[in-house]
Amino acid sequence: MTNIGIFAFIGSLGGAEVTIIIFAILLLFGAKRIPELARGMGRGIREFKDATNEIKSELDKSIQDKDEKK
């Protein structure tokens, strides 16, 4: 299945299906573990954004330094 097929599948989910999926996640992980998982995902996303911003700023600084030397 291609990525487009996966997105098409997710787009075809209705309210009942989403509710069942959320209920299954609650059963698998428990109500106490879900906030911990969400916090961990949030930290991971934040670290990823910080790293990409750092790389972008380093590239911009490198380009500016290169332009100034000319």
Secondary structure in CASP SS format (residue, H / E / C, confidence):
PFRMAT SS
TARGET T0000
AUTHOR 0000-0000-0000
METHOD secondary structure of the structure
MODEL  1
M C 1.00
T C 1.00
N H 1.00
I H 1.00
G H 1.00
I H 1.00
F H 1.00
A H 1.00
F H 1.00
I H 1.00
G H 1.00
S C 1.00
L C 1.00
G C 1.00
G H 1.00
A H 1.00
E H 1.00
V H 1.00
T H 1.00
I H 1.00
I H 1.00
I H 1.00
F H 1.00
A H 1.00
I H 1.00
L H 1.00
L H 1.00
L H 1.00
F H 1.00
G C 1.00
A C 1.00
K C 1.00
R H 1.00
I H 1.00
P H 1.00
E H 1.00
L H 1.00
A H 1.00
R H 1.00
G H 1.00
M H 1.00
G H 1.00
R H 1.00
G H 1.00
I H 1.00
R H 1.00
E H 1.00
F H 1.00
K H 1.00
D H 1.00
A H 1.00
T H 1.00
N H 1.00
E H 1.00
I H 1.00
K H 1.00
S H 1.00
E H 1.00
L H 1.00
D H 1.00
K H 1.00
S H 1.00
I H 1.00
Q H 1.00
D H 1.00
K H 1.00
D H 1.00
E H 1.00
K H 1.00
K C 1.00
END
